[in-house]
Amino acid sequence: MVKTESSPQVLRTGSRAPDFTLKGVDGKMHSLHDYKSRATLVVFICNHCPYVKARIGDIVALQSKFKPSELQVIGINSNDPNYKDEGFDNMVTFAKDHRLNFPYLIDDSQDIARAYGAVCTPDPFLFFDGKLAFHGRINDALDPEAKPTVPVMENNVRKLLKGERLEKDFDPSIGCSIKWKS
């Protein structure tokens, strides 16, 4: 596990979300333009990372707090599929075990992670009306053992839906580094 902080180097606030068409754990192809919610949270996750395992319940809960017209969470796994506990079959198991209520997609080429500038898991990108509004943490719990007290992403989604400005557009997430193919 290499503790890594998300980086604002690729996508800037106001940038359009890079489109993709990726295979989901449901066996179907999913494209970003298939989803019509006001807010879209594209979050790079994986199966083995203790940071993801600690926050996955928070991400599932976040999706359940909003109507599909308000927020759509999309999980993308860009880790090398040959890395221990990664790959499509392990994603299917992970999705079932954690009762994911959002699409979980495989980016086996790692092109989508590069297009977004994702570097860690979880690495969340919140888009509002198709433009990047916030890149950063799900909540204030930055270590796997920590208990969250501030629902950062939920608060940001609610502010955007009310037409309010966000205090920050970048607040780095911390997690395991994405496992790049060599």
C-alpha positions in Angstrom: 0.0 0.0 0.0 1.5 3.3 -1.1 -0.4 6.2 0.6 -1.0 8.8 -2.1 -2.8 12.1 -2.2 -5.0 13.1 -5.2 -3.6 15.7 -7.5 -5.2 18.7 -9.3 -2.8 18.4 -12.2 -5.0 17.3 -15.1 -8.7 18.4 -14.8 -9.3 21.9 -13.6 -12.5 23.3 -12.1 -15.0 24.0 -14.9 -13.5 21.3 -17.2 -15.9 19.0 -18.9 -16.0 15.4 -17.8 -14.0 13.2 -20.1 -16.5 10.7 -21.7 -16.0 7.0 -21.6 -17.6 3.7 -22.5 -16.6 0.9 -20.1 -17.8 -2.5 -19.1 -19.7 -2.7 -15.8 -19.9 -5.6 -13.3 -23.4 -6.1 -14.7 -21.9 -7.2 -18.0 -23.2 -4.1 -19.8 -21.4 -1.2 -21.4 -21.8 2.2 -19.6 -21.0 5.6 -21.0 -20.9 8.8 -19.1 -23.5 10.4 -21.4 -26.0 7.6 -20.4 -26.5 9.4 -17.1 -28.6 12.5 -16.9 -28.3 13.6 -13.2 -27.4 17.2 -12.3 -24.4 15.9 -10.3 -22.2 13.0 -11.3 -19.6 11.6 -9.0 -16.9 9.7 -10.9 -14.9 7.9 -8.2 -11.8 5.8 -8.9 -11.9 2.8 -6.6 -10.6 -0.7 -6.5 -11.1 -4.0 -4.7 -8.1 -4.3 -2.3 -7.3 -0.9 -1.0 -8.0 -0.4 2.8 -9.0 3.3 2.1 -11.6 2.2 -0.4 -12.8 -0.6 1.9 -13.2 1.9 4.7 -15.1 4.5 2.6 -17.2 2.2 0.3 -20.1 2.1 2.7 -20.0 5.9 2.8 -20.1 6.1 -1.0 -23.1 3.6 -1.1 -24.9 5.7 1.5 -24.2 8.9 -0.5 -25.8 7.5 -3.6 -28.9 6.4 -1.5 -29.4 9.9 -0.2 -30.2 11.4 -3.6 -32.6 10.8 -6.4 -31.1 9.6 -9.7 -32.0 13.0 -11.2 -29.8 14.7 -8.5 -26.7 12.5 -8.2 -25.3 9.5 -10.0 -22.2 7.8 -8.6 -20.0 5.9 -11.0 -17.2 3.8 -9.7 -14.2 3.0 -12.0 -11.4 0.5 -11.3 -8.3 1.5 -13.3 -5.9 -0.8 -11.4 -3.8 -3.3 -13.3 -6.2 -6.2 -13.6 -3.3 -8.6 -12.9 -2.6 -7.0 -9.5 -3.6 -9.1 -6.5 -7.4 -9.1 -5.8 -8.1 -6.9 -8.8 -9.5 -7.7 -12.2 -13.1 -8.1 -13.4 -14.1 -11.2 -11.6 -12.9 -9.7 -8.3 -14.8 -6.5 -9.1 -18.1 -8.6 -9.4 -17.4 -10.1 -6.0 -16.6 -6.8 -4.5 -19.8 -5.2 -5.9 -21.9 -8.0 -4.4 -20.1 -8.1 -1.1 -20.5 -4.3 -0.6 -24.0 -4.1 -2.2 -22.9 -1.4 -4.6 -25.9 0.7 -5.7 -24.1 2.4 -8.6 -22.2 1.2 -11.7 -18.8 -0.3 -11.1 -16.7 -0.2 -14.3 -13.4 -1.5 -15.4 -10.8 0.7 -17.1 -8.4 -2.0 -18.0 -6.5 0.2 -20.5 -6.1 2.8 -17.7 -6.9 5.5 -20.3 -9.8 7.0 -18.3 -7.7 7.3 -15.1 -5.1 9.2 -17.2 -7.8 11.4 -18.8 -9.1 12.4 -15.4 -5.7 12.6 -13.7 -6.7 10.0 -11.1 -3.7 8.8 -9.0 -5.2 7.1 -5.9 -8.1 5.1 -4.7 -10.5 6.6 -3.8 -10.1 9.6 -6.1 -13.5 11.3 -6.4 -14.4 13.9 -9.1 -17.7 15.7 -8.7 -19.3 17.2 -11.8 -22.3 19.5 -11.8 -24.1 20.1 -15.1 -21.2 18.3 -16.8 -18.4 20.5 -15.4 -15.9 19.7 -12.7 -17.1 21.4 -9.5 -15.0 19.5 -6.8 -12.2 17.1 -6.8 -11.5 15.5 -3.4 -12.5 13.6 -0.4 -15.8 11.8 0.3 -15.6 12.9 4.0 -13.1 14.0 6.6 -11.9 10.5 7.6 -8.5 10.3 6.0 -7.2 7.1 7.5 -9.0 3.7 7.2 -9.6 3.5 10.9 -11.0 7.0 11.2 -14.7 7.7 11.7 -16.1 10.4 9.5 -17.6 13.5 11.2 -18.0 15.8 8.1 -19.8 14.5 5.0 -17.7 16.6 2.6 -19.1 15.2 -0.7 -22.7 15.1 0.5 -22.5 18.7 1.7 -21.0 19.8 -1.7 -23.8 18.0 -3.7 -26.5 19.6 -1.5 -24.9 23.1 -2.0 -24.7 22.7 -5.8 -28.3 21.5 -6.0 -29.3 24.6 -4.1 -27.3 26.8 -6.5 -24.7 27.7 -3.8 -21.0 28.1 -4.3 -18.5 25.6 -2.8 -16.0 26.8 -0.3 -13.2 24.7 -2.0 -13.0 23.1 -5.4 -10.1 20.8 -4.4 -9.6 19.0 -1.1 -7.3 16.1 -1.7 -8.4 12.5 -1.1 -5.9 10.1 0.3 -5.7 6.4 -0.6 -3.6 3.8 -2.2 -1.8 4.6 -5.4 -3.4 3.4 -8.6 -1.5 0.2 -9.7 -0.3 1.1 -13.2 0.7 -1.5 -15.7 4.4 -1.7 -16.2 
